Amino acid sequence: MTTRNKKLVDALTSTMKINPNDYSALATSPNRLQSLGYALAGWLYMLRHQKNTRIMSFASAVVFALAAWLQIDLAGWAVLTLTIAMVWMAEFLNAAVEAVINLVSPTYHPMAKVGKDVAAAAVLLAVVASIIIGLLVLGPPLLIRLNG
């Protein structure tokens, strides 16, 4: 292997060689059920402490109920499900970014503001895309149902 290829392989594999347990006060969970519990705890945290998540829960239920009423096909269900999941994931990641920024920068710092604002912009982007996709998927059948 050439030196150039070795450097490329080393660059591509260097991160996977890092053991997170060597750098964390809390070891990663070897128990899959326990890991699922942590994920559910995070979801419950979001529902309790993030008002946007409660709004998203209501909006998701409305979209799914409308899709059922309109008898959307399987492809439409898949697109709506992925779109709603994209918005939820963006909101969850935004909250995680904000929590980490609050931890490492408890006082105001312009770069902390940038991090929080950019994470919030990712949520906004996901929401705008979801509205457009929702209109494309649900709009035509809704118009037919209302006019027919």
C-alpha positions in Angstrom: 0.0 0.0 0.0 1.3 3.4 -0.9 1.9 6.1 1.7 -0.9 8.1 0.2 -3.4 5.2 0.3 -2.3 4.4 3.9 -3.0 8.0 5.0 -6.4 7.8 3.3 -7.3 4.5 5.0 -6.0 5.9 8.4 -8.1 9.0 7.9 -11.2 7.0 7.1 -10.8 4.5 10.0 -9.4 6.7 12.7 -12.7 7.7 14.2 -14.1 4.1 14.4 -11.0 3.1 16.4 -11.9 5.5 19.2 -13.6 3.7 22.1 -16.2 6.1 23.6 -15.9 4.4 27.0 -12.3 5.7 27.2 -13.5 9.3 27.1 -16.8 9.3 29.0 -17.6 9.3 32.6 -20.6 7.1 31.8 -19.9 3.9 29.8 -22.1 3.2 26.8 -24.8 0.7 27.6 -24.2 -2.9 26.4 -27.8 -3.7 27.1 -30.1 -3.0 24.2 -33.3 -2.8 26.3 -31.6 -0.3 28.6 -30.6 1.7 25.5 -34.2 1.7 24.4 -35.2 3.0 27.8 -32.7 5.9 27.5 -34.3 6.8 24.1 -37.8 6.7 25.5 -36.6 8.8 28.5 -35.4 11.4 26.0 -38.7 11.3 24.2 -40.6 11.8 27.5 -38.3 14.6 28.4 -39.1 16.3 25.1 -42.9 15.9 25.6 -42.6 17.3 29.2 -40.2 20.2 28.7 -40.4 21.2 25.0 -43.7 22.9 24.1 -43.0 22.5 20.4 -43.0 18.8 20.8 -46.5 18.9 22.2 -47.6 21.0 19.3 -45.9 18.5 16.9 -47.8 15.6 18.6 -51.1 17.3 17.9 -50.1 18.3 14.3 -48.8 14.7 13.6 -52.1 13.3 14.8 -54.1 15.7 12.7 -52.1 14.8 9.6 -52.4 11.1 10.2 -56.2 11.4 10.8 -56.5 13.5 7.6 -54.5 11.0 5.6 -56.7 8.1 6.9 -59.9 10.1 6.1 -58.6 10.8 2.6 -57.5 7.1 2.2 -54.0 8.0 1.1 -52.2 5.3 -0.8 -49.2 3.5 0.7 -46.6 5.7 -1.0 -48.4 8.7 0.4 -48.3 7.2 3.9 -44.6 6.5 3.5 -43.8 10.0 2.4 -45.9 11.5 5.2 -44.4 9.2 7.8 -40.8 10.1 6.7 -41.6 13.8 6.6 -43.1 13.8 10.1 -40.1 11.8 11.4 -37.8 14.3 9.8 -39.4 17.1 11.7 -39.4 15.2 15.0 -35.7 14.3 14.5 -34.8 17.9 13.8 -36.6 19.1 16.9 -34.9 16.4 19.0 -31.5 17.2 17.7 -32.2 20.9 18.2 -33.0 20.3 21.9 -29.8 18.1 22.2 -27.6 20.8 20.7 -29.2 23.5 23.0 -28.6 21.3 26.0 -25.0 20.8 25.2 -24.5 24.5 24.5 -26.1 25.4 27.8 -23.8 23.0 29.5 -20.6 24.2 28.0 -21.5 27.9 27.8 -23.7 28.8 30.7 -23.1 32.5 30.1 -23.9 34.3 26.9 -21.4 33.8 24.1 -22.0 34.9 20.4 -20.9 31.4 19.1 -23.3 29.7 21.5 -26.1 31.9 20.0 -24.9 30.8 16.5 -25.1 27.2 17.5 -28.6 27.5 18.9 -29.9 29.6 16.0 -28.5 27.3 13.4 -30.0 24.2 15.1 -33.3 26.0 15.3 -33.0 26.9 11.6 -32.7 23.2 10.8 -36.0 22.6 12.5 -37.5 25.5 10.5 -36.2 24.0 7.3 -37.7 20.6 8.2 -41.1 22.2 9.1 -41.2 24.2 5.8 -40.4 21.1 3.8 -43.0 19.1 5.7 -45.7 21.7 4.9 -44.8 21.6 1.2 -44.8 17.8 1.2 -48.1 17.7 3.2 -49.7 20.0 0.6 -48.4 17.9 -2.3 -49.6 14.6 -0.8 -52.8 15.7 0.9 -53.9 18.7 -1.2 -55.1 17.0 -4.3 -57.1 14.2 -2.6 -58.5 16.9 -0.2 -59.7 19.1 -3.0 -61.3 16.1 -4.7 -63.0 15.1 -1.5 -64.3 18.6 -0.8 -65.5 19.2 -4.4 -66.9 15.8 -4.9 
